[in-house]
Amino acid sequence: MSIKLFIPAIVALLFGFGLGCIPTLNRHLHWNICYVVPVSGLLFGLLTGGGQFRICYHLNVKVGSWEIAMLAAAALFGFIAMDYGIYTVSTVIVSNTKNLQDGAYRIKDLMTFIEYMRWALSGSTIGTPIGEPAGLNTFKLGATGTTISYIADIAGVLTGALIAMLSLPQLFPYCDRCGRFTKREQRFEMFIINIENLADKIIADIKDLINKGVPENVLACCEQLAEQYHVKNGNVKITVDHRICPQCKGISIVGTVHRLTNRDWHEDRKLRFFMNSQPQPAQIQPSV
């Protein structure tokens, strides 16, 4: 395991703590739909996992199974660090309490973080925009419901981080031979009106060339297709990313397909295609 892996792990902790230290965000950091769909947790996991991968990319640290597990755990601890940030900056109003003067106090000056988490999970207030025209209809959620909601947050963080770190390595190939991530050389985009399954035929032709194992032919074909198919109102977008290893100059080709649905582009992951080609070693001519 590379010691560089600790850098994205530490960044995840600092990111979470920093979010928690922004008072205006505190009320949105545990936002769940129907109390169990972890919107905030999922977004935190996606952002943190994506950021961690980008750091690994710039540090040339390969993201394999062990690294994904460690970084997902770091994202989880980053989420807990977010709660520690909330604990650090939050204040409460104290009145009519023995041994304390009336006034505002930082929570961290009144209890430990573990005590704060026990208190936070003992119950919460939920607001819904139903029944009150001028505000929120609020009701209390008990300890069990609050704990379940927090567990859903944790599951959301892990799910988001895993989605990011499992999908991104496919789009940014790693050269195992040289221990480096590939860099983009050029990119081709095709916008197609998918009449009579035209897009499927084009993808099939590209995959046939990939199976023949000559990357130069694949790239020449993609360049020609990009010039031919660039319809502004196309409903299928094929993107071909030509990447090379900075050291050995090995070629990687990554293809993605997006379909236009309700004015938004959505990737059809089943149609992704890849090609990796290592340069052939130079032939040494025998001396005469």
DRENBAKE-121619 format. One line per 4 residues: for each residue y, z, x of N, C-alpha, C. Coordinates in Angstrom, 2 decimals, padded with zeros to 5 digits. Atoms other than C-alpha are relative to their C-alpha. Example, Ala and Ser with C-alpha at 12.3 -4.5 7.8 and 13.67 -1.06 7.14 Angstrom:
BEGIN
-001.19,000.00,000.89,-004.50,007.80,012.30,001.20,000.00,000.90 ~ -001.19,-000.06,-000.82,-001.06,007.14,013.67,001.09,000.73,-000.77
//
This chain:
BEGIN
-001.20,000.00,000.84,000.00,000.00,000.00,001.25,000.00,000.88 ~ -001.22,000.10,-000.79,003.38,-001.03,001.37,000.96,001.12,-000.36 ~ -000.98,-001.05,000.24,005.96,001.70,001.81,001.21,-000.55,-000.76 ~ -001.10,000.62,000.73,008.46,-000.81,000.38,-000.13,000.20,-001.51
000.23,-000.16,001.43,006.87,-000.18,-003.02,000.73,001.23,-000.55 ~ -000.72,-001.18,000.47,008.65,003.17,-003.16,001.44,-000.33,-000.40 ~ -001.39,000.36,000.33,012.01,001.38,-003.39,000.14,-000.32,-001.49 ~ -000.13,000.22,001.45,011.47,-000.09,-006.91,-000.37,001.22,-000.82
000.36,-001.21,000.73,009.84,003.18,-007.95,001.19,000.95,-000.08 ~ -001.18,-000.88,-000.02,012.92,005.17,-006.90,001.11,-000.58,-000.87 ~ -001.02,000.64,000.83,015.20,002.62,-008.56,-000.26,000.26,-001.48 ~ 000.34,-000.28,001.40,013.31,003.15,-011.84,000.44,001.41,-000.39
-000.43,-001.38,000.27,013.96,006.90,-011.61,001.52,000.10,-000.11 ~ -001.46,-000.05,000.02,017.65,006.40,-010.83,000.56,-000.72,-001.23 ~ -000.45,000.74,001.18,018.01,003.84,-013.62,-000.12,000.86,-001.25 ~ 000.20,-000.87,001.16,016.55,006.22,-016.19,000.98,001.15,-000.01
-000.92,-001.14,-000.08,018.60,009.17,-014.97,001.42,-000.45,-000.31 ~ -001.35,000.50,000.24,021.77,007.06,-015.00,000.25,-000.28,-001.47 ~ -000.16,000.24,001.44,021.20,005.96,-018.60,000.20,001.32,-000.75 ~ -000.09,-001.29,000.67,020.69,009.56,-019.65,001.33,000.69,000.21
-001.27,-000.65,-000.32,023.96,010.56,-018.02,001.19,-000.65,-000.70 ~ -001.09,000.64,000.75,026.00,008.25,-020.30,000.00,000.57,-001.41 ~ 000.04,-000.72,001.29,026.88,010.44,-023.30,000.01,-000.93,-001.22 ~ -000.09,000.89,001.16,027.72,007.51,-025.61,-001.31,-000.71,-000.31
001.30,000.65,000.23,024.19,006.12,-025.19,-001.07,000.97,-000.47 ~ 001.06,-000.99,000.23,022.30,009.36,-025.76,-000.67,-000.13,-001.36 ~ 000.56,000.05,001.35,021.85,008.91,-029.50,-000.87,-001.24,-000.23 ~ 000.76,001.24,000.17,020.32,005.44,-028.99,-001.22,-000.09,000.91
001.05,000.11,-001.01,017.84,006.22,-026.23,-001.39,000.36,-000.52 ~ 001.29,-000.28,000.64,015.09,007.36,-028.60,-000.02,-000.60,-001.40 ~ -000.10,000.69,001.28,015.51,004.78,-031.33,-001.36,-000.60,-000.35 ~ 001.29,000.50,000.48,012.27,004.17,-033.24,000.15,-000.51,-001.43
000.05,000.50,001.37,011.71,002.07,-036.35,-001.16,000.67,-000.72 ~ 001.02,-000.75,000.77,009.81,004.03,-038.99,-000.58,001.13,000.83 ~ 000.32,-001.18,-000.78,009.67,006.81,-036.39,-001.14,-000.20,001.00 ~ 001.14,000.21,-000.91,006.68,005.27,-034.54,000.05,-001.34,000.72
-000.14,001.29,-000.70,007.80,001.75,-033.47,001.08,000.18,001.06 ~ -000.92,-000.47,-001.05,009.40,002.51,-030.09,000.91,-001.10,000.55 ~ -000.91,001.06,-000.44,012.29,000.06,-029.83,000.63,000.34,001.35 ~ -000.66,-000.39,-001.26,014.14,001.99,-027.11,-001.00,000.09,001.14
001.00,-000.10,-001.05,010.95,002.74,-025.18,-000.46,-001.35,000.48 ~ 000.45,001.34,-000.38,009.82,-000.88,-025.26,001.06,-000.72,000.81 ~ -001.09,000.65,-000.75,013.23,-002.16,-024.13,000.15,000.61,001.39 ~ -000.10,-000.65,-001.31,013.38,000.43,-021.36,-001.12,-000.48,000.92
001.12,000.46,-000.82,009.92,-000.60,-020.15,000.17,-001.43,000.46 ~ -000.21,001.40,-000.37,010.77,-004.31,-020.21,001.07,-000.14,001.08 ~ -001.09,000.08,-000.98,014.05,-003.83,-018.35,-000.41,000.59,001.35 ~ 000.40,-000.67,-001.24,012.59,-001.41,-015.81,-001.08,-000.78,000.72
001.07,000.78,-000.62,009.41,-003.40,-015.21,000.50,-001.31,000.58 ~ -000.57,001.24,-000.52,011.36,-006.64,-014.86,000.84,000.23,001.23 ~ -000.82,-000.32,-001.17,013.82,-005.02,-012.48,-000.84,000.36,001.21 ~ 000.89,-000.37,-001.10,011.03,-003.53,-010.39,-000.64,-001.24,000.62
000.60,001.22,-000.55,009.36,-006.92,-010.07,001.00,-000.80,000.82 ~ -001.02,000.74,-000.75,012.62,-008.55,-008.98,000.23,000.62,001.38 ~ -000.15,-000.66,-001.30,012.97,-005.94,-006.24,-001.18,-000.34,000.90 ~ 001.18,000.37,-000.78,009.39,-006.61,-005.11,000.09,-001.45,000.47
-000.16,001.41,-000.35,010.19,-010.33,-005.13,000.90,-000.14,001.23 ~ -000.94,000.11,-001.12,013.15,-009.88,-002.79,-000.53,000.69,001.26 ~ 000.58,-000.69,-001.15,011.14,-007.52,-000.55,-001.31,-000.64,000.46 ~ 001.27,000.67,-000.30,008.12,-009.89,-000.49,-001.19,000.97,-000.07
001.11,-000.93,000.23,005.82,-007.16,-001.82,-000.86,-000.57,-001.13 ~ 000.89,000.55,001.01,002.84,-008.60,-003.67,-000.26,001.02,-001.10 ~ 000.21,-000.88,001.14,002.42,-007.15,-007.15,-001.40,-000.25,-000.55 ~ 001.37,000.08,000.47,-001.31,-006.69,-007.67,-000.30,001.11,-000.99
000.40,-000.98,001.02,-003.29,-004.40,-009.95,000.46,001.41,000.34 ~ -000.39,-001.35,-000.40,-002.65,-001.23,-007.94,001.51,000.17,-000.07 ~ -001.47,-000.08,000.02,001.06,-002.00,-007.58,000.52,000.06,-001.44 ~ -000.42,-000.02,001.41,001.38,-002.69,-011.32,-000.21,001.39,-000.59
000.28,-001.34,000.52,-000.25,000.66,-012.13,001.03,001.00,000.52 ~ -000.95,-000.94,-000.58,002.06,002.52,-009.74,001.40,-000.21,-000.57 ~ -001.34,000.27,000.50,005.22,000.79,-010.96,000.12,000.33,-001.48 ~ -000.02,-000.40,001.40,004.28,001.34,-014.61,000.15,001.52,-000.11
-000.15,-001.46,-000.03,003.89,005.05,-013.82,001.42,000.38,000.38 ~ -001.39,-000.27,-000.40,007.30,004.96,-012.10,000.94,-000.25,-001.17 ~ -000.82,000.27,001.18,008.79,003.40,-015.25,-000.09,001.16,-000.99 ~ 000.19,-001.14,000.89,007.30,006.25,-017.28,000.80,001.21,000.50
-000.78,-001.12,-000.55,008.79,008.86,-014.93,001.50,-000.28,-000.09 ~ -001.40,000.36,000.19,012.07,006.93,-015.14,000.48,000.34,-001.41 ~ -000.35,-000.34,001.39,012.00,007.43,-018.91,000.17,001.52,-000.14 ~ -000.15,-001.45,000.02,011.46,011.16,-018.39,001.28,000.41,000.74
-001.25,-000.27,-000.71,014.32,011.10,-015.86,001.21,-000.26,-000.89 ~ -001.08,000.24,000.96,016.45,009.65,-018.64,000.26,001.25,-000.84 ~ -000.17,-001.26,000.75,015.78,012.81,-020.66,000.63,001.07,000.88 ~ -000.62,-000.98,-000.90,016.69,014.85,-017.59,001.50,-000.27,000.13
-001.42,000.32,-000.02,019.99,012.98,-017.46,000.70,000.50,-001.25 ~ -000.56,-000.53,001.25,020.60,013.84,-021.12,000.16,001.51,000.10 ~ -000.02,-001.45,-000.18,019.75,017.45,-020.32,001.14,000.43,000.93 ~ -001.02,-000.35,-000.99,022.20,017.43,-017.40,001.40,-000.05,-000.56
-001.39,000.21,000.43,025.28,016.18,-019.26,000.29,000.55,-001.39 ~ -000.23,-000.43,001.38,024.77,017.49,-022.81,000.57,001.41,-000.06 ~ -000.59,-001.32,000.21,026.75,020.45,-024.08,-000.29,000.48,-001.43 ~ 000.16,-000.60,001.33,026.32,022.83,-027.02,001.11,001.03,-000.20
-001.01,-001.01,000.35,028.79,025.07,-028.83,-000.72,001.31,-000.29 ~ 000.60,-001.32,000.17,027.87,028.76,-028.60,001.02,000.93,-000.64 ~ -000.89,-000.99,000.65,029.32,031.39,-030.90,-000.84,001.16,-000.51 ~ 000.65,-001.21,000.52,028.44,034.93,-031.96,-001.34,000.28,000.69
001.22,-000.23,-000.79,025.88,035.29,-029.16,000.26,001.10,001.02 ~ -000.13,-001.07,-000.97,025.33,038.38,-027.07,-000.02,-000.55,001.42 ~ -000.05,000.32,-001.43,026.14,038.13,-023.35,000.64,-001.35,000.30 ~ -000.66,001.28,-000.23,027.93,034.80,-023.84,001.29,-000.06,-000.82
-001.24,000.21,000.71,031.52,034.09,-024.73,-000.09,-001.26,-000.85 ~ -000.01,001.18,000.85,032.16,031.62,-027.53,000.59,-001.18,000.77 ~ -000.51,001.19,-000.68,032.68,028.08,-026.30,-001.10,-001.02,000.24 ~ 000.94,001.08,-000.31,031.00,024.92,-025.01,-000.69,000.28,001.33
000.79,-000.22,-001.22,028.23,025.24,-022.44,-000.90,-001.20,000.25 ~ 001.01,001.00,-000.35,026.12,022.73,-020.57,-001.38,000.57,-000.28 ~ 001.35,-000.46,000.31,022.53,022.90,-021.72,-000.72,000.45,001.26 ~ 000.69,-000.34,-001.24,021.38,023.02,-018.10,000.35,001.41,000.48
-000.40,-001.35,-000.40,023.28,026.31,-017.70,-000.64,001.07,-000.90 ~ 000.57,-000.94,000.96,021.41,027.89,-020.61,-001.52,000.06,000.04 ~ 001.47,000.04,000.01,017.78,026.83,-020.12,-000.50,-000.97,001.05 ~ 000.62,000.93,-000.94,015.39,025.03,-017.80,-000.30,-001.31,-000.71
000.31,001.31,000.59,014.44,021.39,-018.33,-001.24,000.08,-000.88 ~ 001.21,-000.14,000.81,010.97,022.36,-019.57,000.32,000.68,-001.32 ~ -000.41,-000.67,001.24,012.53,024.75,-022.09,000.79,-000.95,-000.90 ~ -000.77,000.98,000.78,014.92,021.98,-023.14,-000.92,-000.99,-000.71
000.92,000.95,000.61,012.05,019.54,-023.76,-000.78,000.65,-001.13 ~ 000.68,-000.70,001.10,010.18,022.13,-025.80,000.91,000.12,-001.21 ~ -000.97,-000.11,001.10,013.33,022.67,-027.86,000.24,-001.35,-000.66 ~ -000.27,001.33,000.53,013.97,018.91,-028.23,-001.17,-000.50,-000.85
001.18,000.45,000.73,010.38,018.32,-029.41,-000.37,000.91,-001.16 ~ 000.30,-000.92,001.10,010.46,021.23,-031.83,000.47,-000.53,-001.35 ~ -000.49,000.60,001.24,012.23,019.06,-034.40,001.21,-000.87,000.28 ~ -001.14,000.90,-000.18,014.87,016.37,-034.84,000.55,-000.39,-001.36
-000.64,000.45,001.22,017.26,014.97,-037.41,000.00,-001.52,-000.01 ~ 000.10,001.44,000.13,016.70,011.43,-038.66,001.04,-000.47,-001.00 ~ -000.98,000.58,000.92,019.39,009.28,-040.25,-000.44,-001.36,-000.48 ~ 000.32,001.31,000.57,018.77,006.34,-042.60,001.16,-000.46,-000.85
-001.14,000.52,000.78,021.37,004.07,-044.24,-000.37,-000.19,-001.47 ~ 000.45,000.11,001.39,019.84,004.73,-047.67,000.55,001.18,-000.78 ~ -000.40,-001.07,000.91,021.42,006.70,-050.46,001.40,000.53,000.21 ~ -001.35,-000.51,-000.25,024.81,007.42,-048.88,000.91,-001.19,000.29
-000.86,001.17,-000.23,027.43,004.68,-049.25,000.98,000.18,001.14 ~ -001.01,-000.22,-001.04,029.78,006.31,-046.76,-000.59,000.46,001.32 ~ 000.56,-000.49,-001.26,027.32,007.34,-044.08,-001.51,-000.08,-000.02 ~ 001.44,-000.02,-000.13,023.73,008.23,-043.30,-000.61,001.06,-000.88
000.79,-000.99,000.70,021.17,009.97,-045.41,-000.91,000.66,001.03 ~ 000.72,-000.66,-001.08,019.76,012.54,-042.98,-001.04,000.97,-000.54 ~ 001.01,-001.01,000.32,016.65,014.65,-043.07,-000.66,000.42,001.31 ~ 000.58,-000.57,-001.22,014.75,016.76,-040.57,-001.44,-000.44,000.17
001.37,000.34,-000.38,011.60,015.70,-038.76,-000.56,001.20,000.76 ~ 000.57,-001.19,-000.61,009.30,018.55,-037.78,-000.51,-000.22,001.40 ~ 000.48,000.05,-001.39,007.72,019.33,-034.42,-001.09,-001.05,000.17 ~ 001.09,000.97,-000.11,004.62,017.24,-035.09,000.53,-001.42,-000.04
-000.57,001.34,000.11,006.59,014.19,-036.19,000.83,-000.38,001.21 ~ -000.82,000.27,-001.18,009.04,014.49,-033.30,-000.87,-000.25,001.23 ~ 000.90,000.19,-001.14,006.20,014.81,-030.78,-000.70,-001.35,-000.09 ~ 000.63,001.31,000.18,004.42,011.77,-032.24,000.99,-001.12,000.32
-001.03,001.00,-000.28,007.68,009.83,-032.07,000.22,-000.13,001.51 ~ -000.20,000.04,-001.45,008.07,010.79,-028.40,-001.20,-000.64,000.70 ~ 001.19,000.65,-000.56,004.48,009.78,-027.62,000.08,-001.51,-000.22 ~ -000.19,001.43,000.26,005.27,006.43,-029.26,000.99,-000.59,001.00
-000.95,000.44,-001.03,008.27,006.16,-026.88,-000.72,-000.26,001.32 ~ 000.72,000.13,-001.27,005.99,006.71,-023.89,-000.91,-001.22,-000.03 ~ 000.86,001.18,000.13,003.52,004.11,-025.17,000.83,-001.28,000.08 ~ -000.87,001.17,-000.06,006.42,001.69,-025.62,000.46,-000.30,001.42
-000.43,000.19,-001.39,007.64,002.24,-022.05,-001.12,-000.65,000.81 ~ 001.13,000.54,-000.76,004.18,001.59,-020.59,-000.31,-001.43,-000.43 ~ 000.28,001.35,000.49,003.64,-001.45,-022.82,001.03,-000.99,000.51 ~ -001.05,000.90,-000.47,007.01,-002.98,-021.94,-000.09,-000.27,001.49
000.11,000.18,-001.45,006.56,-002.38,-018.21,-001.18,-000.88,000.36 ~ 001.19,000.80,-000.29,003.05,-003.86,-018.23,000.20,-001.45,-000.41 ~ -000.27,001.38,000.43,004.17,-006.93,-020.20,000.83,-000.72,001.05 ~ -000.88,000.62,-001.00,006.93,-007.60,-017.67,-000.74,-000.28,001.30
000.61,000.14,-001.32,004.82,-007.04,-014.56,-001.28,-000.81,-000.01 ~ 001.17,000.87,000.07,001.78,-008.94,-015.80,000.39,-001.46,-000.20 ~ -000.41,001.38,000.28,003.71,-012.02,-016.92,000.84,-000.62,001.12 ~ -000.90,000.55,-001.01,006.31,-012.41,-014.16,-000.72,-000.54,001.24
000.68,000.57,-001.18,003.86,-012.86,-011.22,-000.55,-001.40,-000.23 ~ 000.47,001.35,000.27,002.53,-015.97,-012.98,001.11,-001.02,000.18 ~ -001.13,000.92,-000.11,006.01,-017.50,-012.94,000.58,-000.04,001.41 ~ -000.50,-000.06,-001.37,006.73,-016.49,-009.33,-001.21,000.15,000.94
001.23,-000.09,-000.79,003.60,-017.35,-007.29,000.23,000.62,001.38 ~ -000.03,-000.68,-001.30,002.82,-015.38,-004.14,-000.94,-000.73,000.95 ~ 000.83,000.66,-001.00,001.52,-017.06,-000.99,-000.76,001.08,000.78 ~ 000.80,-001.02,-000.70,-001.33,-014.81,000.19,-000.16,-000.33,001.47
000.19,000.41,-001.39,-001.66,-016.81,003.38,001.13,000.51,000.90 ~ -001.16,-000.38,-000.81,001.86,-015.94,004.56,000.61,001.34,-000.42 ~ -000.57,-001.26,000.47,002.59,-012.78,002.55,001.43,-000.14,-000.46 ~ -001.36,000.25,000.48,005.68,-014.26,000.90,-000.05,-000.57,-001.43
-000.16,000.66,001.29,006.85,-015.22,-002.54,000.52,-001.41,000.22 ~ -000.49,001.36,-000.09,007.45,-018.90,-003.10,001.44,-000.07,-000.52 ~ -001.38,000.21,000.40,010.99,-020.20,-003.57,000.12,-001.32,-000.76 ~ -000.17,001.23,000.79,012.21,-022.78,-006.06,000.56,-001.12,000.85
-000.46,001.21,-000.66,012.57,-026.27,-004.63,000.75,-000.89,-000.98 ~ -000.67,000.77,001.05,013.41,-028.14,-007.83,-000.64,000.34,-001.34 ~ 000.47,-000.31,001.34,012.99,-027.89,-011.58,000.21,-001.20,-000.91 ~ -000.06,001.13,000.93,012.24,-030.50,-014.23,-000.10,000.53,-001.42
000.04,-000.39,001.40,012.91,-030.13,-017.95,-000.14,-001.24,-000.87 ~ 000.22,001.09,000.97,011.66,-032.38,-020.76,000.24,000.54,-001.39 ~ -000.24,-000.35,001.39,012.98,-032.14,-024.32,-000.56,-001.12,-000.87 ~ 000.80,001.00,000.70,010.65,-033.90,-026.73,000.01,000.27,-001.49
000.26,-000.10,001.44,010.49,-034.59,-030.45,-001.50,-000.23,-000.17 ~ 001.47,000.01,-000.01,006.85,-033.81,-031.04,-000.56,-000.78,-001.19 ~ 000.56,000.89,001.02,005.88,-036.79,-033.18,-001.37,-000.48,000.47 ~ 001.37,000.42,-000.30,002.16,-037.61,-033.30,-000.52,000.71,001.25
000.50,-000.84,-001.10,001.46,-034.77,-030.85,000.36,-000.58,001.37 ~ -000.43,000.60,-001.27,003.45,-036.51,-028.11,000.03,001.04,001.12 ~ -000.08,-001.05,-001.03,004.06,-033.21,-026.27,-001.38,000.36,000.52 ~ 001.37,-000.35,-000.43,000.34,-032.39,-026.23,-000.58,-001.08,000.91
000.50,001.11,-000.85,-000.42,-035.83,-024.77,000.63,000.06,001.38 ~ -000.68,-000.09,-001.31,002.19,-035.37,-022.03,-000.58,001.13,000.82 ~ 000.57,-001.15,-000.72,000.82,-031.94,-021.13,-001.39,-000.33,000.50 ~ 001.36,000.38,-000.40,-002.72,-033.35,-021.05,000.05,-000.93,001.21
-000.13,000.92,-001.15,-001.58,-036.13,-018.67,000.36,000.77,001.28 ~ -000.39,-000.79,-001.17,000.08,-033.59,-016.36,-001.20,000.80,000.52 ~ 001.17,-000.79,-000.41,-003.05,-031.41,-016.34,-001.06,-000.88,000.65 ~ 000.95,000.93,-000.64,-005.20,-034.45,-015.51,000.40,-000.25,001.45
-000.47,000.21,-001.38,-003.03,-035.09,-012.44,-000.21,001.26,000.83 ~ 000.22,-001.25,-000.73,-003.27,-031.40,-011.49,-001.46,000.10,000.42 ~ 001.43,-000.08,-000.32,-007.07,-031.60,-011.64,-000.39,-000.93,001.15 ~ 000.29,000.92,-001.11,-006.96,-034.49,-009.15,000.46,000.57,001.33
-000.30,-000.75,-001.21,-005.36,-032.12,-006.64,001.03,-000.58,000.93 ~ -001.05,000.57,-000.87,-002.43,-034.18,-005.31,001.35,000.41,-000.57 ~ -001.24,-000.52,000.59,000.79,-032.21,-005.93,001.14,-001.02,000.00 ~ -001.07,001.00,-000.05,003.05,-035.09,-004.86,-000.04,-000.92,-001.22
000.13,000.85,001.19,001.67,-037.21,-007.71,000.44,000.74,-001.26 ~ -000.42,-000.81,001.15,002.20,-034.37,-010.19,001.52,000.07,-000.06 ~ -001.46,-000.13,-000.03,005.83,-033.92,-009.09,000.68,-001.33,-000.31 ~ -000.57,001.32,000.29,006.53,-037.66,-009.18,-000.09,-000.31,-001.50
000.17,000.21,001.44,005.14,-037.82,-012.71,000.99,000.85,-000.80 ~ -000.91,-000.89,000.71,007.21,-034.81,-013.84,001.45,-000.46,000.13 ~ -001.36,000.51,-000.19,010.38,-036.28,-012.36,000.26,-001.19,-000.91 ~ -000.13,001.18,000.85,009.79,-039.54,-014.21,000.07,000.40,-001.48
000.00,-000.45,001.38,009.03,-037.71,-017.47,001.31,000.69,-000.36 ~ -001.26,-000.69,000.25,012.18,-035.57,-017.14,001.13,-000.99,-000.23 ~ -001.02,001.04,000.19,014.28,-038.73,-016.88,-000.22,-000.74,-001.32 ~ 000.33,000.77,001.20,012.48,-040.36,-019.81,000.20,000.80,-001.28
-000.04,-000.83,001.20,012.35,-037.45,-022.25,001.05,001.09,000.16 ~ -001.08,-000.99,-000.04,015.65,-035.65,-022.59,000.79,-000.10,-001.31 ~ -000.58,000.13,001.33,016.30,-035.71,-026.34,000.72,001.29,-000.36 ~ -000.79,-001.19,000.28,019.07,-033.33,-027.38,-000.56,000.82,-001.16
000.53,-000.72,001.16,017.45,-032.45,-030.70,-001.52,000.14,000.08 ~ 001.44,-000.18,-000.17,013.95,-032.11,-029.25,-000.45,001.37,-000.46 ~ 000.53,-001.29,000.47,011.74,-029.38,-030.68,-001.08,000.58,000.91 ~ 000.92,-000.51,-001.01,009.46,-028.97,-027.64,000.64,-000.17,001.37
-000.58,000.06,-001.35,010.67,-028.12,-024.14,-001.11,000.30,001.02 ~ 000.96,-000.19,-001.08,008.40,-028.55,-021.12,000.79,000.20,001.29 ~ -000.69,-000.31,-001.25,009.67,-026.93,-017.92,-001.02,000.06,001.13 ~ 000.88,000.02,-001.17,008.05,-027.62,-014.55,000.79,000.51,001.20
-000.68,-000.64,-001.13,009.03,-025.38,-011.65,-000.76,-000.33,001.28 ~ 000.59,000.36,-001.29,008.34,-026.79,-008.17,000.45,001.03,001.03 ~ -000.30,-001.08,-000.93,008.12,-023.93,-005.67,-000.76,-000.24,001.30 ~ 000.66,000.14,-001.30,007.28,-023.83,-001.97,000.04,001.33,000.74
000.00,-001.16,-000.88,006.34,-021.13,000.51,000.97,-000.26,001.15 ~ -000.98,000.24,-001.07,009.22,-020.73,002.99,-000.63,-000.15,001.38 ~ 000.61,000.02,-001.33,006.76,-020.37,005.88,-000.97,-001.16,000.19 ~ 001.01,001.04,-000.20,003.74,-022.62,005.42,000.28,-001.27,-000.77
-000.41,001.15,000.82,005.45,-025.01,002.96,-001.06,-000.39,-001.03 ~ 000.95,000.25,001.08,002.55,-024.72,000.52,000.71,-000.18,-001.32 ~ -000.64,000.38,001.26,003.36,-026.12,-002.91,-000.63,000.75,-001.17 ~ 000.44,-000.59,001.26,003.14,-024.24,-006.20,000.75,-000.69,-001.14
-000.59,000.63,001.18,003.76,-025.85,-009.58,-000.31,000.89,-001.19 ~ 000.14,-000.88,001.17,004.37,-023.69,-012.65,000.60,-000.71,-001.20 ~ -000.48,000.69,001.19,004.64,-025.28,-016.07,-000.02,000.91,-001.21 ~ -000.07,-000.78,001.24,005.77,-023.60,-019.30,000.41,-000.91,-001.15
-000.28,000.79,001.20,006.03,-024.95,-022.84,000.62,000.90,-001.05 ~ -000.69,-000.75,001.05,008.49,-023.71,-025.46,000.13,-000.89,-001.24 ~ -000.17,000.70,001.26,008.63,-024.68,-029.12,001.20,000.59,-000.75 ~ -001.18,-000.42,000.74,011.77,-024.54,-031.26,-000.41,000.44,-001.40
000.35,-000.56,001.30,011.22,-022.25,-034.24,001.19,000.81,-000.51 ~ -001.14,-000.71,000.60,014.08,-021.13,-036.51,001.16,000.14,000.99 ~ -001.12,000.09,-000.94,016.67,-022.17,-033.89,-000.19,000.82,001.27 ~ 000.29,-000.76,-001.23,015.02,-020.05,-031.17,-001.19,-000.63,000.71
001.10,000.53,-000.80,012.79,-021.17,-028.32,-001.03,001.10,000.23 ~ 001.09,-000.95,-000.20,009.42,-019.42,-028.16,-001.07,-000.66,000.87 ~ 000.99,000.58,-000.91,006.95,-019.94,-025.32,-001.39,000.03,-000.61 ~ 001.41,000.08,000.37,003.44,-021.09,-026.13,-000.79,000.28,001.28
000.62,-000.41,-001.26,001.66,-019.14,-023.39,-001.35,-000.67,000.24 ~ 001.30,000.64,-000.17,-001.65,-020.88,-024.04,000.12,-001.35,000.69 ~ -000.20,001.33,-000.60,-000.14,-024.13,-022.73,000.58,000.06,001.41 ~ -000.46,-000.08,-001.39,001.03,-022.80,-019.36,-000.96,-000.74,000.92
000.86,000.64,-000.99,-000.26,-024.77,-016.40,000.52,000.29,001.40 ~ -000.31,-000.41,-001.36,-000.38,-024.01,-012.69,-000.70,-000.91,001.00 ~ 000.66,000.69,-001.11,-001.17,-025.67,-009.39,000.48,000.63,001.31 ~ -000.32,-000.50,-001.33,-001.30,-024.23,-005.88,-000.67,-000.89,001.02
000.54,000.90,-001.02,-001.76,-026.44,-002.84,000.45,000.47,001.37 ~ -000.31,-000.39,-001.37,-001.96,-025.19,000.74,000.09,-001.25,000.88 ~ -000.11,001.16,-000.90,-000.84,-027.61,003.48,-001.25,-000.14,000.85 ~ 001.16,000.25,-000.82,-003.64,-029.22,005.39,000.32,000.25,001.47
-000.27,-000.23,-001.42,-003.95,-028.08,009.02,000.06,-001.31,000.76 ~ -000.15,001.22,-000.79,-002.87,-030.62,011.56,-001.29,-000.28,000.79 ~ 001.18,000.41,-000.74,-005.70,-032.58,013.15,000.33,-000.10,001.49 ~ -000.22,000.04,-001.44,-005.95,-032.12,016.91,-000.77,-001.18,000.59
000.64,001.17,-000.58,-006.63,-035.38,018.66,-000.58,000.35,001.36 ~ 000.59,-000.27,-001.31,-009.05,-035.12,021.56,000.69,-000.80,001.09 ~ -000.65,000.68,-001.14,-007.53,-035.96,024.91,-000.96,-000.99,000.63 ~ 000.84,001.05,-000.64,-008.77,-039.10,026.62,-000.04,000.24,001.50
//
